[in-house]
Structures are given as C-alpha cells and as structure tokens.
C-alpha cells in the first residue's frame, strides 16, 4: 500500500520525487468500474499529466467479484496480456471495459471456459497482443499433468496474489479508490472531469 508524499521518509530507497498514488480496485464486469476506469483513462490521466507531471501515479488493482463467474476469466486474461506484453496492459483493460457486456453472465453461460478464453485472446489480438500466446497462457488442458486435476492455468498463481492483496486490504466494493494508502470514500464512479479537477486541486495541488 502506498504512502503520502509527506511521509516519504518512511520509504527506504524511495524515488527521487515522491508521488501521490491512486489505487483503483476495479472489476472488469462491473458497470460502475467501467465508468470509473473510462473517466480516469480517457479524461483524468491526461489532465493529471498536464497539471501535475510526475506527481501522481495510478495503480490498477484486480477486484474480482466471484458472484459473476466470468470475473475470474477476464482478470486472468488481463494478467496474461501483462505477462506477454506489459506495455499493452492498460490498452487491453480499456478494450475489456469497452466490450464488458460480452462477458456478462448471459453471454458466457452457454460456452465452455476455453471458449471464453478464446474470445478474450481474440480481443487481446485486436489491440496488437499475440493472440496465440495469450490463449496458451489461459487455456485449461483436458489431459491431467502428473495426475493433477485442478491446477488452473499459467496465470492462476498471479491471480492468487492479487486476490490476496485485496483481501488483506479489506476491499469489498467495486470500484474502490485508495489514495496514498487510505480509502477515499468521497470519490464516485459518476464523477465528471470537473469534479476530479476540483478534487486534485484540493488533495494534490
């Protein structure tokens, strides 16, 4: 968890210029997460880069919501993209949120897990990631290795780390925003850019 720049002395080997950190706990199949992500990615980030260059960073936190079974699959896909080409993670996240209804319950219920992975790999391919590499990281084989029947895929262990981090933080709702290590309940997914501008002036400027 991040600390506020004024507490930078607590950080050993800290960056030369302390930064403010916004951690965004998002679920790819949550409509409110999509609203927050799109506002941050399309409007807030460009504003921050102009107004506060080098002073603010955004961290994507995977906030899976298990009552939507596809939540696990779409977050796995993002981690597969990150592993294959880290430069495309945010771009793929934008594509996932743009196409999120394709992975809502009614649109995945009649396909197999690997079929959903196939569609996710194709989506990754549409933004320039290697579709085959992504699918190979995600697919579940039907031939047990060493007799193991429940081993997951090649990004399962990565996903476990993100789930553990969210649990330790105590985050439940998506989206949730943590600013410099503290939950910022005032922030809403429905905020317009002007409200974000005002918030940054108060908390960063």
N, C-alpha and C positions, 0 to 999 in steps of 0.2 A: 504494500500500500504506500502511496506517495505521501510526501510531507510538503507543507507550505514552504515557499522560498525563504521566509523569515526564520524558519527552523533548519536552514541548510547546514548549520554547524553539526547537526546530528548525523549527517551523512558522510561517511568515510569515502574518500576518492570521488567526491561529488563533481558534476560538470562545472566548468568554469563559470557559467552563468546559471544560477538556479532558475527553474521554470515552475510555473503553475501546471498542475495536472488535473485533467478531467477524465475520469474513468467512466466509460459508458457501458453499462450492463444491459445487453440487448439480446433479444431472441429473434431469429430470422423469420419466424412465422407468427410474430406478434405485430398486429397493425400499428399499435402505438410506438413500438420500437422502430418500425419503418418510418413513421412521421418524424421521430427524433433524429434518426440517422440521416434522413434526407435533408433535414434542416441544417444539421451540423456539417454534413459533407458538401452540400451544394452552396450554402449561404454563410454559415458561421465561420467555417475554416478559412475561406477567402478573406473575410473581414478581419479575422484574427491575424492572418499573415500580413495584412496591410498595416493594421493598427498596433499590433504587439509582436513584431517579428522576433522569433527566438525566445519568446517569454511564456508560451503556452503549448502544451502537448496534449493530444487526445489518445487514450488507450481504449481499444475495443476489448470488452470483457464478454465472454460467452455465457449467456444466462439461459440455459436450456429450460424449457417448460415441458416436463415429461407427460402431461396430460394431452399434449399434441405429439404423437409418436414420431412424426416426421422431423420434429425439432432436433433430435439426435442426428439424423441423417444429414440435414442441411448444415449443421455446425461441423460435422465430420468433413463435409465437402470443402468448407472454408479452410479447415486445417490442412487438408490435402493440397489445396491450392497454395497455401503458405509454404508448405514443405517443398513443393515443386518449383515455385517461383514467388518468393516473398514480396517482390515488387507489385504483384497483382492482387494481394490480399484485399486491400480496400476497394479496388475496382470490382473484384468479384463480389464483395459484400454489397456494393451498390447494385450490381446486377441481380443478386439474390433478393434484395428488398424490392427491387422493381418488379420481379417475377414471383413474389412470395405467394400469391394466391394459387399458383400452380402446385404448391407443396402443402396447401391446407388439407385437412383431413379427407374431405370428399374427393379430392383429386389424387390421392395416393392409396386409398383404401383397397382398390382392386388391382394394384400392381405389386410385384414382388419387391423385396428390399433392393436387390441388384438392379431391377428395372428403374427404381427411383435413383439409384446411384448413377445409372447410365444417363438419365436426363440431366442430373447435376453435372456430370462430366462434360456433357454436350454444352451446357451453359458456360462452364469454365472455358471450353474451347472457343465459344463465341467472343470471349474477351482476350483471346490470344494465348491462353494457357494450353498445355499439351493435353488434349482430351484423353488419350490412351493412358498417359502417366497418371492422371487424376483417377481414372476408373480403376486402374491396377492398385492404387493405394486404398481404394474404397471397397472393392468387391469382396464378397464372402465366398470362399470356395465351398463346394459340396463334398469334397474329399478330406476327411479329417487328417490333420498332421499329427503324427505320434499319438493318435487316438484321442486328441483333444477335440471336443465338440462345441466349445463355447468361447473361442479365443478372440472373436471380434476381427477387426481389420488392421491395416498398418498404421492407422491414426488413433486407434482406440485408447492407447496409453496417453497420447497427447490430450485427448478429450478429458480423460480422468483428471489430469492435473488442473484443467480449467474448472471443472465441476467442483473439485476440492477447494480451489481458491474462492469460488463464490460461496460455498457453504461456510468456510471459515470467516468470511466477511459478514455473513448473515443476511445477504441479499435474497429477497424472495420475489419481489415485483419486477416485471419488465415493462418499460425501461426503468432503471435506477441510475442516477448520476452521483458519483462521488468526486468531490472537489478537494484536492490536497489532503486526502485521507478521511474526509468527513462526508457523510451522506448529505446531499443538497436537496432537501425535500421541496424547496421552493420552485425548482426547475420543472417545467411541464413539457410534455411532448407536443402540446398545442401551441407553444410559444412561436410568435412571429420573429423575424430577424430583429426588429426594433427592440423587442423585449430582451433578446440576447445582448444587443449592443449596450443597453442600459445596465444589464447585469455585469457585463465585463468592465464597464466603467467603474462600477462600484467595487468590484472584487479584484480587479487586476490593474486598472488604470490608476 
